[in-house]
């Protein structure tokens, strides 16, 4: 979020498109990895503050931030006729190339490649997408495969830029459970996601996933795909760090679980410290834990709290000297 970065950096105008400042923020916080986003393409303005992108998605842009409004694809014919963007367009890669050049080996670089579930339902709207799965399964399956193929090609080209990892954001849950049944996810989504993961890993990079919400019902499926790390382990959704460590700690790295909705927003610092130490005590033994917010560092989180969280992690998070 631009305002979050501005607060940490101490000056305005910092966002994911200003690579130098974006990298510097990560260094200020003492982070080990920077997430590099592919280039953003201009959208067509259709109303005041409302824009349409190449995927058939309407967005409301407020203070530079796009907010999802609706998908404009309504029929199987719409899905069949959607033209995929060109993965060879150099505009996709310029921001990532710049970040790789700026970090100079000081930070690991992960490039963002979106997943098959979210990018398939967004152009249709979630309700319409689910209806299509039931009433037009063949067209919908082909549509998901077409989306997946594009992002696989995008990811392969990003890997060739000498990045260290691919990060796949693909939220399948909300606070009370899954957005789609495990049966439908296994039937339509997971074969495509697994194809992405295996393709990227064969090219020599780690593959991380961001997956919001309560997703314990599908964790066995996700871990079996060979993912290297899972984020954000959302506290408000009941994602137990203890259960994740016990069941999957020897198979996948765990990232997150510091509450971005309450503790990081409101503090006080003692509460932040308590939660940081709790996460370290549960997940750090034996390695495989990366301390982080259980979402993004969003605009509701004071920059002082962000700095304090990472300072505390640096102070107490050394495996060989940790004393809780």
Secondary structure as UniProt FT lines:
FT   HELIX           2..9
FT   TURN            16..17
FT   HELIX           19..28
FT   TURN            29..30
FT   STRAND          33..36
FT   STRAND          44..47
FT   TURN            48..49
FT   STRAND          50..52
FT   TURN            54..55
FT   STRAND          57..62
FT   TURN            63..64
FT   STRAND          65..71
FT   HELIX           76..81
FT   TURN            87..88
FT   HELIX           90..92
FT   HELIX           94..103
FT   TURN            104..105
FT   STRAND          108..112
FT   HELIX           116..121
FT   TURN            122..124
FT   HELIX           126..135
FT   HELIX           137..159
FT   TURN            160..162
FT   STRAND          165..169
FT   STRAND          173..174
FT   TURN            175..176
FT   STRAND          177..178
FT   HELIX           182..184
FT   HELIX           185..189
FT   HELIX           190..202
FT   TURN            203..204
FT   STRAND          206..210
FT   HELIX           216..218
FT   HELIX           219..224
FT   TURN            225..226
FT   STRAND          229..232
FT   HELIX           235..237
FT   HELIX           241..248
FT   TURN            249..251
FT   STRAND          253..256
FT   TURN            260..262
FT   HELIX           263..266
FT   HELIX           269..283
FT   TURN            284..286
FT   STRAND          289..290
FT   TURN            299..300
FT   HELIX           303..316
FT   TURN            319..321
//
